[in-house]
């Protein structure tokens, strides 16, 4: 059932009064951002290793080139045991793979350093120039329109919600904006409402039940809604470089965002959490782009790693994936047990 709070946004969204802002009229030069080059030292720690452990296998998320990011150099500073760079089978995401035999320590570190160039992203969309999504698009981007992806299933409830939000609208850009605005209105990130779950696996149905959660919950809901309307949508993972913490060692957490496909424009980035953040740059900036302080790590979910992981596909690669004697380490807290994988960074702007 749609809340009155969420219904209140529909007439404004579907009227598409933001056409001028999508063309850039209301985005200031400061909000648009600029190209920047960063030197980053990233440390990932695997903790709570039993003293009698005989084997650790570890895949660490590391940056790679993509449309708005170029890795200029990359080096492994410290790795326990043998290491190599591998790519997952499905999408070619890059990971540092480490094997440590009889580590003899309760904690291991993997340290990498890299220089990367990052561009701001702002797609100035004119809905009238967006072409229809065809069956050919859906065949090409089949993974991004599947309706049964774990944690992003298009249930009857989600399909009905997408229909109520979009109605008879067929323009992909107008539908995508309506769905982004709906999720922002319906659900809150835990940083905005501390009563919402702050450590989840990222599930559309949980987001509906709790009316909020972590960034992966909110973006999973958007992806399911978009796919219900036949709009290709997919998840991206990375973290934010905080300009207030240059030169400091700090935990950047993680941040996911979505990309949705608009014929004539391609894949468009959006971050619902940033768009809805009090005092932030708002939907004008974040529904069709990202700032240059975003560092990209990988795309997608349900990873089939290389070499193969011991268990089921890995839900997300927020920080990475580790196995101690064949058993997956905790990436997120489980009950009273703390996460076993942690990341900190130090960066400077060149």
C-alpha positions as CSV (number, residue, x, y, z in Angstrom):
1,X,0.0,0.0,0.0
2,X,1.4,3.4,-0.9
3,X,1.6,6.0,1.9
4,X,0.1,9.5,1.6
5,X,3.7,10.7,2.0
6,X,4.8,8.8,-1.2
7,X,1.7,9.7,-3.1
8,X,2.2,13.4,-2.6
9,X,5.2,13.4,-4.9
10,X,3.5,11.9,-8.0
11,X,1.8,14.9,-9.6
12,X,5.0,16.9,-9.4
13,X,7.2,14.1,-10.7
14,X,5.0,13.0,-13.6
15,X,4.5,16.6,-14.6
16,X,8.3,16.7,-15.2
17,X,8.9,20.3,-14.1
18,X,12.6,19.5,-13.7
19,X,13.2,19.4,-17.5
20,X,15.2,22.6,-17.3
21,X,17.3,21.4,-14.4
22,X,18.1,18.2,-16.2
23,X,19.4,20.3,-19.0
24,X,21.7,21.9,-16.5
25,X,20.0,25.2,-15.8
26,X,19.9,24.9,-12.0
27,X,23.2,23.1,-11.4
28,X,25.9,25.6,-10.3
29,X,29.5,25.3,-11.5
30,X,30.6,24.2,-8.0
31,X,27.9,21.5,-7.9
32,X,29.0,20.3,-11.3
33,X,32.5,19.7,-10.0
34,X,35.8,19.2,-11.9
35,X,38.2,16.5,-12.8
36,X,40.6,15.6,-10.0
37,X,43.6,13.3,-9.5
38,X,44.0,11.4,-6.2
39,X,46.8,9.4,-4.7
40,X,45.2,6.8,-2.4
41,X,46.6,4.2,0.1
42,X,43.9,1.6,0.8
43,X,44.3,-0.9,3.7
44,X,41.9,-3.8,4.2
45,X,42.1,-5.9,7.4
46,X,40.9,-9.4,7.9
47,X,40.5,-10.1,11.6
48,X,39.3,-12.8,14.0
49,X,41.3,-15.5,12.3
50,X,41.5,-18.7,14.4
51,X,45.0,-19.4,15.6
52,X,44.9,-22.9,14.1
53,X,43.6,-21.8,10.7
54,X,45.5,-23.6,7.9
55,X,44.3,-21.5,4.8
56,X,43.0,-18.1,4.0
57,X,41.7,-17.2,0.5
58,X,41.0,-13.5,0.1
59,X,39.5,-11.4,-2.7
60,X,40.0,-7.6,-2.1
61,X,38.0,-5.0,-4.0
62,X,40.3,-2.6,-5.9
63,X,39.6,0.2,-8.4
64,X,39.7,-0.2,-12.1
65,X,39.1,1.9,-15.2
66,X,35.6,2.8,-16.1
67,X,33.9,5.6,-18.1
68,X,34.6,8.3,-15.6
69,X,37.6,6.9,-13.8
70,X,41.2,6.1,-15.0
71,X,43.7,4.2,-12.8
72,X,47.0,5.8,-13.6
73,X,49.1,3.5,-11.5
74,X,48.6,0.7,-9.0
75,X,50.9,-1.2,-6.7
76,X,50.5,-3.9,-4.0
77,X,52.4,-2.6,-0.9
78,X,51.7,-5.5,1.4
79,X,50.0,-8.8,1.0
80,X,50.2,-11.9,3.3
81,X,51.2,-14.8,1.1
82,X,51.0,-15.1,-2.6
83,X,48.9,-12.7,-4.6
84,X,47.7,-11.9,-8.1
85,X,45.1,-9.8,-9.8
86,X,42.0,-11.7,-11.0
87,X,38.7,-10.8,-12.7
88,X,35.3,-12.3,-11.9
89,X,33.7,-14.5,-14.6
90,X,30.5,-12.6,-15.2
91,X,31.4,-8.9,-15.5
92,X,35.2,-8.7,-15.5
93,X,35.5,-6.8,-12.2
94,X,39.0,-6.6,-10.9
95,X,40.1,-8.0,-7.5
96,X,43.4,-8.6,-5.7
97,X,43.4,-12.3,-4.9
98,X,45.5,-13.5,-1.9
99,X,46.3,-17.0,-0.6
100,X,47.9,-17.4,2.8
101,X,48.9,-20.8,4.2
102,X,49.0,-21.3,8.0
103,X,48.9,-17.5,8.6
104,X,49.6,-17.9,12.3
105,X,48.0,-14.5,13.0
106,X,44.6,-13.4,14.2
107,X,44.7,-10.4,11.8
108,X,46.1,-9.9,8.2
109,X,46.5,-6.8,6.2
110,X,46.4,-6.1,2.4
111,X,47.7,-2.7,1.4
112,X,47.5,-1.2,-2.1
113,X,48.4,2.3,-3.4
114,X,47.1,3.8,-6.6
115,X,46.7,7.1,-8.4
116,X,43.5,7.7,-10.3
117,X,41.8,10.4,-12.3
118,X,38.2,10.9,-11.5
119,X,35.6,13.0,-13.5
120,X,32.3,14.3,-12.2
121,X,29.2,12.8,-13.8
122,X,26.2,14.9,-14.8
123,X,24.0,13.7,-17.7
124,X,21.8,16.5,-18.9
125,X,18.7,14.6,-20.0
126,X,16.1,16.1,-22.2
127,X,13.2,13.6,-21.9
128,X,11.9,14.5,-25.3
129,X,15.2,13.2,-26.8
130,X,15.0,9.9,-25.0
131,X,14.0,7.0,-27.3
132,X,11.8,4.1,-26.4
133,X,13.4,1.0,-24.8
134,X,13.1,-1.8,-27.3
135,X,13.2,-5.6,-27.0
136,X,16.7,-5.4,-28.6
137,X,17.9,-3.2,-25.7
138,X,16.4,-5.7,-23.2
139,X,18.1,-8.6,-24.9
140,X,21.5,-6.8,-24.9
141,X,21.1,-5.8,-21.2
142,X,19.3,-9.0,-20.2
143,X,20.9,-9.2,-16.7
144,X,19.8,-5.6,-16.0
145,X,16.1,-6.4,-16.7
146,X,15.8,-9.8,-15.0
147,X,12.9,-9.9,-12.7
148,X,14.1,-12.7,-10.3
149,X,17.5,-11.4,-9.2
150,X,18.1,-12.2,-5.5
151,X,17.2,-9.3,-3.2
152,X,15.9,-7.3,-6.2
153,X,12.9,-9.5,-7.2
154,X,10.0,-7.9,-9.1
155,X,7.2,-9.1,-6.8
156,X,3.5,-8.5,-7.3
157,X,3.7,-5.7,-4.7
158,X,6.6,-4.0,-6.4
159,X,5.1,-4.4,-9.9
160,X,1.9,-2.8,-8.6
161,X,3.8,0.0,-6.9
162,X,5.7,0.8,-10.1
163,X,2.4,0.8,-12.0
164,X,0.8,3.2,-9.5
165,X,3.9,5.5,-9.6
166,X,4.2,5.6,-13.4
167,X,0.7,5.1,-14.6
168,X,0.3,5.4,-18.3
169,X,3.7,7.2,-18.7
170,X,5.9,5.5,-21.3
171,X,8.9,7.9,-21.5
172,X,11.8,6.0,-19.8
173,X,13.4,9.2,-18.4
174,X,10.1,10.4,-16.8
175,X,9.5,6.9,-15.4
176,X,13.0,6.6,-14.0
177,X,12.8,10.0,-12.3
178,X,9.3,9.2,-10.9
179,X,10.7,6.0,-9.4
180,X,13.8,7.6,-8.0
181,X,11.7,10.3,-6.4
182,X,9.3,7.7,-5.0
183,X,12.0,5.7,-3.3
184,X,13.5,8.9,-1.9
185,X,10.1,9.9,-0.5
186,X,9.1,6.5,0.7
187,X,12.3,5.2,2.4
188,X,15.0,6.8,4.5
189,X,18.7,6.0,4.8
190,X,19.8,5.3,8.3
191,X,22.0,8.4,8.3
192,X,18.7,10.4,8.0
193,X,16.6,8.3,10.3
194,X,18.7,6.3,12.8
195,X,15.8,4.0,13.5
196,X,16.3,2.3,10.1
197,X,18.5,-0.8,9.7
198,X,22.1,0.2,9.1
199,X,23.7,-3.1,8.2
200,X,21.8,-5.1,5.7
201,X,22.5,-7.3,2.7
202,X,20.6,-4.9,0.4
203,X,17.0,-6.2,-0.2
204,X,14.1,-4.5,-1.9
205,X,11.5,-6.2,0.2
206,X,13.2,-5.4,3.4
207,X,13.4,-1.8,2.3
208,X,9.6,-1.8,1.8
209,X,8.9,-3.5,5.1
210,X,11.2,-1.1,7.1
211,X,10.7,1.9,4.9
212,X,14.4,2.4,4.7
213,X,17.8,1.0,5.5
214,X,21.3,1.1,4.0
215,X,22.1,2.5,0.6
216,X,21.9,-1.0,-0.9
217,X,18.4,-1.5,0.4
218,X,17.1,1.7,-1.2
219,X,18.9,1.2,-4.5
220,X,17.7,-2.5,-4.6
221,X,14.2,-1.2,-4.4
222,X,14.7,1.3,-7.2
223,X,16.3,-1.4,-9.4
224,X,13.3,-3.7,-8.9
225,X,10.8,-0.9,-9.6
226,X,12.7,0.1,-12.8
227,X,12.8,-3.5,-14.0
228,X,9.1,-3.8,-13.4
229,X,8.7,-1.1,-16.0
230,X,11.2,-2.8,-18.4
231,X,13.9,-0.2,-17.7
232,X,17.4,-1.7,-17.4
233,X,19.0,-0.9,-14.1
234,X,22.1,-2.2,-12.2
235,X,24.1,-1.7,-9.0
236,X,27.5,0.0,-8.7
237,X,29.8,-0.2,-5.7
238,X,32.5,2.0,-4.3
239,X,33.2,4.5,-1.6
240,X,33.5,8.3,-1.1
241,X,36.6,10.3,-0.7
242,X,35.9,12.9,2.0
243,X,37.5,16.2,1.0
244,X,37.6,17.2,4.7
245,X,39.8,14.2,5.5
246,X,42.7,14.6,3.0
247,X,45.9,13.3,4.5
248,X,44.1,11.4,7.3
249,X,43.5,7.7,7.8
250,X,39.8,7.1,8.0
251,X,37.1,4.5,7.3
252,X,35.3,5.6,4.1
253,X,32.5,3.0,4.6
254,X,31.0,2.0,1.3
255,X,28.5,3.6,-1.0
256,X,26.5,2.0,-3.8
257,X,24.6,3.7,-6.5
258,X,22.5,2.8,-9.5
259,X,22.7,3.1,-13.2
260,X,19.6,3.1,-15.4
261,X,19.6,2.9,-19.2
262,X,18.1,5.7,-21.4
263,X,18.2,5.1,-25.1
264,X,20.0,8.1,-26.7
265,X,22.0,8.8,-23.5
266,X,23.2,5.4,-22.3
267,X,23.7,4.5,-18.7
268,X,22.8,7.3,-16.2
269,X,24.1,7.3,-12.6
270,X,22.0,8.2,-9.6
271,X,22.4,8.1,-5.9
272,X,19.1,8.3,-4.0
273,X,20.7,8.6,-0.6
274,X,22.7,11.7,-1.6
275,X,19.7,13.1,-3.4
276,X,17.6,12.9,-0.2
277,X,20.4,14.0,2.3
278,X,19.4,17.1,4.3
279,X,21.6,20.0,3.3
280,X,22.9,18.1,0.3
281,X,22.9,19.0,-3.4
282,X,19.5,17.4,-3.9
283,X,17.9,15.4,-6.8
284,X,18.9,17.9,-9.4
285,X,22.5,16.9,-9.0
286,X,22.2,13.3,-7.9
287,X,19.4,11.8,-10.0
288,X,21.5,12.0,-13.2
289,X,25.1,12.0,-11.9
290,X,27.8,11.8,-9.2
291,X,30.4,14.1,-7.9
292,X,34.1,13.5,-8.6
293,X,34.6,12.4,-4.9
294,X,33.2,9.0,-5.7
295,X,35.6,6.1,-6.2
296,X,34.3,3.1,-8.2
297,X,35.2,-0.5,-7.4
298,X,32.8,-2.9,-9.1
299,X,29.5,-3.6,-10.7
300,X,26.7,-6.0,-10.1
301,X,25.8,-8.6,-7.5
302,X,25.9,-12.4,-7.1
303,X,29.6,-12.7,-8.0
304,X,31.2,-15.8,-9.4
305,X,34.8,-15.2,-8.4
306,X,38.0,-16.5,-9.9
307,X,39.4,-18.7,-8.6
308,X,35.9,-20.0,-7.6
309,X,34.7,-19.2,-4.1
310,X,33.8,-22.2,-1.9
311,X,30.1,-21.4,-1.5
312,X,27.2,-19.7,-3.2
313,X,27.6,-16.6,-5.4
314,X,28.8,-13.6,-3.3
315,X,26.0,-11.1,-2.8
316,X,28.1,-7.9,-3.0
317,X,31.8,-7.0,-3.0
318,X,31.6,-4.1,-0.6
319,X,35.1,-4.6,0.7
320,X,35.9,-8.0,-0.6
321,X,35.3,-11.7,0.2
322,X,37.5,-13.9,2.4
323,X,37.4,-17.6,3.3
324,X,39.1,-19.1,6.3
325,X,39.5,-22.8,5.9
326,X,36.6,-22.7,3.3
327,X,34.3,-20.7,5.5
328,X,33.2,-17.2,4.5
329,X,34.4,-14.4,6.7
330,X,31.8,-11.8,7.9
331,X,31.7,-8.7,5.8
332,X,28.8,-7.3,7.9
333,X,28.1,-7.8,11.6
334,X,26.1,-11.0,12.3
335,X,24.2,-10.6,15.6
336,X,26.7,-9.9,18.3
337,X,29.6,-10.9,16.1
338,X,31.5,-8.0,14.5
339,X,32.4,-7.9,10.8
340,X,35.8,-9.5,10.0
341,X,36.6,-7.3,7.0
342,X,37.5,-3.6,7.5
343,X,38.9,-0.9,5.2
344,X,40.6,2.4,5.8
345,X,42.1,4.9,3.3
346,X,44.4,7.9,3.2
347,X,44.4,10.1,0.2
348,X,45.7,13.3,-1.2
349,X,44.8,15.3,-4.2
350,X,47.6,15.9,-6.8
